Amino acid sequence: MGEQGTDGIPAAASAPGGRAAVRRGLVLAAWAVAAVTVLGGGGVGYAYLKLDGNIESVDINTQLGDERPMDVEDGSLDILVLGSDSRSGANRAYGRDEGAARSDTAMVVHVHEGRKKASVVSIPRDTLITRPECARRDGGSEPAAYRAMFNTAYEVGGPACAVKTVEQMSGIRMDHYIEVDFTGFKQLIDELGGVEITTTRPIEDGASHLDLAAGTHTLDGEQALGLVRTRKGVGDQSDLGRIQLQQAFVKALIEQVQRVGVLTSPQKLWGLADTATRAITPDSELDSVKELADLARGLSGLGSDDIHMITMPVQYDAIDRNRVVPVDAQAQQVWQALRQDLPIPAAATRDTATGHAADVIR
């Protein structure tokens, strides 16, 4: 499944430099930055200035104003992590630049009170939703739309519209926003030294330029990008199958970060922090080394086994089988659990079209 004429796109996959890695881009970036703050010595002032200068943020709060879900102070944390499919600049290698980007990977990361567990909900890009009215990128207004694809929210209104759409769907206020594009994702993986995975069977997909035999591989950035983009080479060849594959890769990424132990090498740590701060676009409350470091410290106790990842309960659309629609009752079980800072019940995803690709990686 996927949009006509496009080829699944990943989002950044970056995990926490130690373990928080809730999805792509977020914690690997935040933890790397946090660790720089404990290096000490006369270079710290320069490090702060250099890394702060790398960060380009977006002011979600000002754009959305007060018409948002209530900000619940229960000790939990909710972060929307998006992977952008922009083809501009260095990303032109992955397709023609049509002047607009969409969000091809979206994950709501809920870090539970106490920061010992996290729940991650992937939202399929082709989910048909009622998109809220949003301010357009060009300054105009985009009216609400019925049966609009989820990823068009980012396309028409950028990060603020994507956040507004997720908040309308879930009833949960997003505390933070993190975005990564193709090039940023590749650079993070290469700076890390690659990610080791074991495939249970061959994966071959000409569209994403991926050709892996069954067995153990250390993927560089380009190969990792191909893996999280692949759709035709695994499972039911749908976007749902690709999401399962992405989730399995995130787990492998977290474990790789733990094995490498970036804190033991100041040189590797600096390279990772420099790359991470250039690779991500956070919200304006995470636009400094100090703010990213504070976030990372709060997530540093999470490991891959502490993160529960699911796909939002959906079923194939009766009119267009290339699209999916939320299974409302079960989707609300998911969002209600997160609103109450509770584990997602297994019944919420039972008998839904979740895809079957996660067993490709072990």
N, C-alpha and C positions, 0 to 999 in steps of 0.2 A: 504494500500500500504506500502511497506517497503522492505528491502532487504530480500532475502530468508535466512531463518535460523537466522535472528536477530529480535529483538523485540523492537521497537522504543526506542530511548533513548532521554533523555531530555538534556537539557543543563542546566546550572545552572540558576536558576531564582533568581536573586537578584536584588532588586530594591533600589532606592536611599533612603537613610535614610531620607528622608524628603519628597522627592518627585521626584527625578530625575529618578528613576528607569527605565530606558529604558531597560529593558530586564533582563536578569538574571545575576546576579553576579555583574554587573557594579556599579550602584550607591549605592546600599545598602553597598557595600564594601567601595566605595570612600567616601560616606558621613560619615560613621562610623569613618573612619580614620580621616577625616577632623575635626570632632567634638572633637576628642581626643586633638587636638592642642589648643583648647580653654579652657581646663580644668585648666591649670595653675598649679603652685606649683612646688616643687622640683622634682616631679616624671616625669615631662615632658621629660627631657633628657633621662631618662631610657625608657620612652614610645616610643620615637622616635627610639632609638636603637633596642628595642625589636621588634617593628612593622616593621622597615626597614629590620631586619634580617629574618622576615617571608616571605618576597616577593621574589619570583623567577620569573624573567622576560625573555623575548625573544627579541632579537635585530632584528626587522623586517627591519628597514631602511638599515642596513649594508648588509643584505642578498639580498635585492631587488635592491639596487643601484639606479641609476638614470632613469631606464626605467619604469617610472610610470606616471600616469596622473599628470597634473600640480597641484601644491599645491595652491589652490585658497584662497586668504586672504579676505574673504567677511564677516567674523564674525561668520560663521556657523562652525559646528563640525561634523565629520563623524567617527563613531566607529563601528568596526566589533566585534560583541559579539558571541562567539562560545561555544557550549556545547559539550564536548568531551565524547566519549563512551568508554574510556579506561577501560579495565578489570584488570589492574595490581594493585598491592598493595591492599588497602582497597576496591577497586572496584571489586575484584574477586567475591564478593557475587552476582554480577549481570550477571555473565556469564563467560565462559572460556576465559582465557587470550590467545589470538592468536598472541601476539607480536606487534600488531599495533592498533592504535586508529583512529576513524573517527569522523567527525563533524556531529552530529545528530541534532543539532539545530543551525541555523545560522540567525542572525538578523543584518541588517545594520541600525544603529541608527543615524539619522540625526537630530542634534539639530540646530534649526533655529537661525539666527542672532538675538541677543537680549536675547537668552536663555529663551524665554517665551513659546515656542512650540517645539515639537519634532515629527518627523515622523519615524516610525519603519517599515522596510520591511523584512519579514521573507522569507528566501530562502529554499524551500523544499529540503531535503537532496537527494531525488531521481531524481532531475532535471537532464536531459541529456544536457550536455554542451560541448563546445570545450574547453578542459582544456589546458592551456598554458604549455610550457616547464618549468620545475621546477628543482631545485637542490633537490636531494633525501636526505633522512635522513642519509643514509650511506655514503654520500659524492659524489655519482655519479650524473648522470643527467637523469631525467625522460622526455622522449620526449612528445611533445604535443599529445593530444588524442582527437579524434572526438567521440561524443556520449558517453562520460565518465560521470559517475554520479558525481554530485557536491561534495559529501562528500569524494570522492576518492582523491581530491586535498590535504586535510589534511592528509589523510592516507599515501600518497606517499612522500609528501614534507613538512608536518608539517604546523605550523602557517603561515610561509612566503608564501607557495604555496597557502594556502587558501586565504590570502590577495591578492596575485597576481591574482588569479582566479576571485575574486569579483571585483577587480579594472578593469580587462579586460571586464567583463560583464557590468559593470555600467559606466565606464569612470570616476569614482569618486575616488580620492585618499583618502585612509583611514588615518585619523589623529591618530587613536589609535586602539589597539587590546586588547580584554579581553577574557579570557577563563576560564571556570569552569567545573569540572567533577562531577560525581555522588556524591561522598563523600562530596565534598565541598558544593554542593547544599543542601544536607541533613543537614549538620552542620549549615549552615546559617539559615535555617528555624527553626531548634531546638533552636539556640541561640536567635532568635527573639521571641520565645515562641509560634511558630505555626502561621498558617494563617487561618483566618476564611473565609469560602466560604459557599454559599447556592446552593445546586444542585436542579435543577428543576425536575429531575427524577433519578432513581437509576443508578449507574455506577458499573458494575461488569466486571472485566477483570482478569482472572486467570494468564495471561502472565505477567502482571505488579503487580499482587498480590493486586489488589484494589477491595474493596467491600464497596460501600457507598450507604446508603438508600437516598431517596429524603429528603431534609431538610438541616438544618444548621449544619456545622461541623467545628471544629478547627483542622486542619491537622497538624500533626507533620512532621518532615523531611522525614521519610520513606513513609508516606501516600502522602505527596506532591510530592515526587519523582514518586510514582506510578501514581499519577494523570497526571503529565506532560509526562509520558511515555505511558499512555494508548492509544490504537488505536482501539482495537476491541470492547471497551465498549461504544463508542460514535459515533454519526454522521454516515458517510458512511464507517467507519472502515478503512479509508485511512490515510496516513501521512498528507494530507491536513486538514482532520478533527482534527487530533491531534494538528496541529499548531494553529488552531482556539482555541482549548482548552487551549493551553499554553498561548496564548495571553490574554485570559480571566483571567487566573490565575495570570499573571503578574499584571493586573489591581487590582485584589484583594490583591496582595502582597503590592503594593504601598499604597493602602488604609490602610492596616494593619500597615505598618510602621508609617503612619501619626497618626493613633489612639494610638499606643503604646507610641510615643513620647520619643525616645531613649535619647534625650538630657537631659531629666529630671532625669536620673539615671546614675551617673558616673560608677557604677558597671556594669550595663547592657551595657553601651556604650563601656567600656573597653573590655568586653567579645565579643561584636559584632565586634569591630575593630580587635581584635586578631584573631578571627575566619575568618573574611573577608580577611585579608591580607594573611592568609595561604590557603584560598580557591581558590583564583584567580591567574591566570598567565597573567600579563599584558605585554604590549610592554615596551621596555627599557626606554621610555620617561615617564612612569608611575611607575617607580620602587622604589619610595620613598614615605614616608608619606607626605612630602611637596607637591609632584606632584599630588598625589591622592587627597590631601586636596584642592589644587587649582582647580582641575577638579570638585570636589564636590561643592565647593562654586559657581562655574559658573552654576551648574545645580540645585541649591537648590530652585529655584522658580517654578520648574515644579511640577504639580500634575497629577493624573491619567487622569483627563479630558483634560489635555493639550497635551496628547500623542495620536497621530493617528497611529493605527497599521493596516497593511495590509499584505497580502501574495503576493509575486511577481506573476504577471499574468502568469498562465500556463494552459496548456490543457493536457489531457491524450495522451500519445504517441500512434500513430497508429499501431506501431509494437508490443510494449510491454505495456499493460495496467497497469502494475505495476510501470511504470515510467511516468514522466511528462516532457514536453518540454516548454520552454518559448513561450508565445504569443508575438512575437518580437515587433510588432508595439506598443502594449500596455505596454510591459515591458520598452520600450524606453521612453514612456510617463512618467513612474515613475522615471526613472533615470534622464531624462532631467529636471523634476520638481525639484529634489533634487540638481542637478548641478546648477540650477538657484536660489536655496534657496526659492522655491515656494511650496505651498501646493500641495499634490498629487491629481490630478483631479479624480473625481468619475468615469469618463468614462474609466480610465485606468484599472479598475478591473471588469468592467461590462461584464457579459456573459463569465466568465472564471471559471475554475474548482477550486474554492477556498475552498470547503468543507463546512460543516454545523455542527459545534459543539459548537460554542461560546455560544449558548443559553442554554447549559447545566448548566452553572454557571450564577448566577445573583447577 
